[in-house]
Amino acid sequence: MLREKIEIEIIEDFYSEALDNKRKIRIYLPPSYSTQKNKYYPVLYSHDGQNVFHGAESYSGESWNLHQTADFFIKENLLEEIIIVAVDNMKDERLSEYAHQDGFFKGKKVKARGFQYEKFLVQELMPFIAQNYRIKKGRENTALIGSSMGGLVTFNIGLRRRDLFSKLAVMSPSFWWGRTSPLKKINSYEYQNLDSKIWLDTGEAEGKFMSFSENLISRLRDLKNNYNLDLIYYQVPEAIHSETAWAARVYCPLLYFYGDIGEITKIELAGAEKIALSSSKIRINPILTFDSKFKMSALEGKFKSYKPEVLEINQNGILIPQKIGNAKIEFKAYGHQASKKIKIRKK
C-alpha cells in the first residue's frame, strides 16, 4: 500500500556558480527517513527534474511517477530504500547543458555546456546533498539516471566520473547528438575493469534517429561478453519517446540497481513474422522476462535458422532472407529457448 503522502522536499532556487543560474531541486525521501534518524540511504540523481515526479511542470504534461514506483517497490520489500534527487532542467538551456559536444538543433548551432553542468552537479549540488541529507557516501552508493538528452549526459558524466558513480541508467539516449556517431560515442570510453552497472534502453517506435544500429548492438554484445561489463540492454517493443514510456519501464533499472531481478521465466522473440525478400536490417529481439517482471534484451545466447537456405540469421539477430518460403528460427540463452516462424514473401 502506498503512503497517503509521499515526502518530496523542494529547493526552489538552487544557485550554480558554474552555470550562473538558479533551478529547482526536488528530493524524494523514502518511507523511513523521517522516523529512523540514524539511517543513511543510497542516492539516485536524475536529470529533467520537472518530469520525474509530477507532470504539472513537465514539457509534455506527463511524468515518470518515479516517487510512486519507488515507494511501491520499497513497500513490497523488493527495493532498498533510496533518496532520489531530481534536478530541474533550465528549459531553453537544456540542450546546451546536457551536451558535452556542440551540436545543431532545428538548424541552429548549440554551444555545449555539459562540462559546466557536470561541474555544477559534482562540485556544487552533490556536496550540498551530502551535507544536508543522510546519504551513504561513496561511488557504490551513488547513481545517475536520465532519458533522451538526459540519457546522453548521464552516459557522459557517469563514464567520465566513474570515481563518483557506480550505477548509470541511460534511457533512450540521444546518441545522435553532435559530430560523432552513436558507435563512436560508445567507443570513446575505456571499459576495461569498469566496475559499474549500466542500464541502457531504447524504444522500437522512437524513430530511426534513436534506433541502435547492428554495429552498435554488436559492440554492446562485445562489451558484455568480452569485457565482463555489468551491462543490461533493453530494446522495448512498441515504446515511443515519451515520459509515459519511460515511466512504464523505470522499475527495471531500479530493480537492477537496488533490488533483486529474480529468475528468468521465459524468452520471447519480438519482431516481424512476415518479411519481404528484399528486406534488410530487420532484427529479432530476444526478450527475457523474470519472475520479478523485470525485462531485458539478451546480449548473450545463440540464434539458429532451421532453413538457412530460406532465411539466415546472424548472431546480432539480423534476418537475411534468401528466397521465398517459410522458416523457423530459434534462440537459446541461460538454459532457456524460444522459437519463431517467419514467412518470406516477394514483397
Stockholm file with secondary structure:
# STOCKHOLM 1.0

chainA/1-347         MLREKIEIEIIEDFYSEALDNKRKIRIYLPPSYSTQKNKYYPVLYSHDGQNVFHGAESYSGESWNLHQTADFFIKENLLEEIIIVAVDNMKDERLSEYAHQDGFFKGKKVKARGFQYEKFLVQELMPFIAQNYRIKKGRENTALIGSSMGGLVTFNIGLRRRDLFSKLAVMSPSFWWGRTSPLKKINSYEYQNLDSKIWLDTGEAEGKFMSFSENLISRLRDLKNNYNLDLIYYQVPEAIHSETAWAARVYCPLLYFYGDIGEITKIELAGAEKIALSSSKIRINPILTFDSKFKMSALEGKFKSYKPEVLEINQNGILIPQKIGNAKIEFKAYGHQASKKIKIRKK
#=GR chainA/1-347 SS CCCSSCCEEEEEEEEETTTTEEEEEEEECCTTTTTCTTCCBCEEEESCGGGTSCSTTSSSSCCCCHHHHHHHHHHTTSBCCCEEEEECCCGGGHHHHTCSSCEEETTEEECCCHHHHHHIIIIIIHHHHHHHSCBCCSGGGEEEEEETHHHHHHHHHHHHTTTTCSEEEEESCCTTCSSSCHHHHHHTSCCTTCCCEEEEEEETTSCTTTSCCHHHHHHHHHHHHHSCCEEEEEEETTCCSSHHHHHHHTHHHHHHHHBCCCCEEEEEEESCSEEETTCCSCBCEEEEEETTSCEEECSSSEEEESCTTTEEECTTCBEEECSSEEEEEEEEETTEEEEEEEEEECC
#=GC SS_cons         CCCSSCCEEEEEEEEETTTTEEEEEEEECCTTTTTCTTCCBCEEEESCGGGTSCSTTSSSSCCCCHHHHHHHHHHTTSBCCCEEEEECCCGGGHHHHTCSSCEEETTEEECCCHHHHHHIIIIIIHHHHHHHSCBCCSGGGEEEEEETHHHHHHHHHHHHTTTTCSEEEEESCCTTCSSSCHHHHHHTSCCTTCCCEEEEEEETTSCTTTSCCHHHHHHHHHHHHHSCCEEEEEEETTCCSSHHHHHHHTHHHHHHHHBCCCCEEEEEEESCSEEETTCCSCBCEEEEEETTSCEEECSSSEEEESCTTTEEECTTCBEEECSSEEEEEEEEETTEEEEEEEEEECC
//
